[in-house]
Amino acid sequence: MRYDPYDVKLNADPYPMFKLIRDEAPLYRNEEHDFYALSRYDDVNAALSDWDLFSSSRGAILELIKANIDIPPGVLIFEDPPIHDIHRKLLSRMFTPRKIFGLEPQIREFCAASLDPLVGTGNFDFVKDLGAQMPMKVIGMLLGIPEEDQEAIRDFANDQMRTEEGKPMRAAEEGMATGDIFGAYIDWRAEHPSDDIMTELLNVEFEDETGTVRKLARDELLTYVNVVSGAGNETTTRLIGWAGKVLAENPDQRRELVENPKLVPNAVEELLRFEPPAPHVARYVTRDVELHGQTVPAGSVMMMLIGAANRDERQFAPDGDVFDIHRNTKQHLTFSVGTHYCLGSALARLEGRIALEEILKRFPEWEVDLSQASLSPTSTVRGWDTLPATF
């Protein structure tokens, strides 16, 4: 029984190990990398909700917490209340349901632009041809990044999450990226306002933690834009890749979706549960706590195995390891829960639904070529860098 987040071979299919840990070691201890882990749904759900005991303020990734580096203000996922709530409120007004659902026509256009040239070719890469393209265009449009610069910005955001095979992410050694790459865009928007997130962030006034009403400082602006750019790209890319693989392995369910597109939203929800793009998050333990008869000392790192919790048969009966588009998914933990519930969840669901609808419309049948596919080696986000298919 061994779970190592840096083990590329293990991460290719971590689910048998997740099940073993759930059943045999509900509080798992990894001596090599010095962390504890929770894997059962109820435990992970409760721990994610308890920000006071399981703190995000030193990061949400094992190596970042260990490095104890400075986290710039505005990195929402690495903050606790009350400062987290102030910063989240600023961004949440830019992700209202009305604004998100108003994006549907443009997202469909982006999907069509990627997919239409492939009709009749017999080949399609779920990641390169769509997953790495559409989310980039959507977040670029929302932020106000010129189209010709969007690929460079996407690659910058993704590189921050990358790890060399079997190694921690670079930020643990080099510190968090500052977002200076966005400086020129912010300067341009200050002179040329538009209907985008950068313009809103430039102009928004808020009451900070000291009670002062002010606008965002430049370094805060850069951090916010960096956070939105990173969060809006990689995870949706991975979702689209997993849709390609899982539905290829479940052709009967794929045919049901073709015949009845109304099933697509629930299928997206089941994909999110079954193959979460971020299979774990970590927290800093602020005080001694007893779990499953053991004491976890203050200062420890607790890893929440979301990928394990999402398949816990105690919550997702009768068999969480089975993919089922008709499943009542209940509340999976892919978007977290409580204070850190994903701000972009509605956008991710919308992009996933539209992508799947547009793919199935054009390519109702496909087979993936796993011999030519490559799984990303990052220790933080799990998914495909390439996933070629034939249709």
Helices and strands as residue ranges (DSSP letters): H 8-12, H 15-24, E 27-30, E 35-38, H 41-49, E 54-55, H 62-67, G 76-78, H 83-92, H 97-101, H 104-115, G 116-118, E 123-125, I 126-131, H 134-143, G 147-149, H 150-161, H 171-174, G 180-182, H 183-191, H 197-203, E 205-207, E 213-215, H 218-231, H 234-249, H 251-259, G 261-263, H 264-274, E 281-285, E 289-291, E 294-296, E 301-304, H 306-309, G 338-340, H 345-362, E 367-368, E 374-375, E 384-386, E 388-390
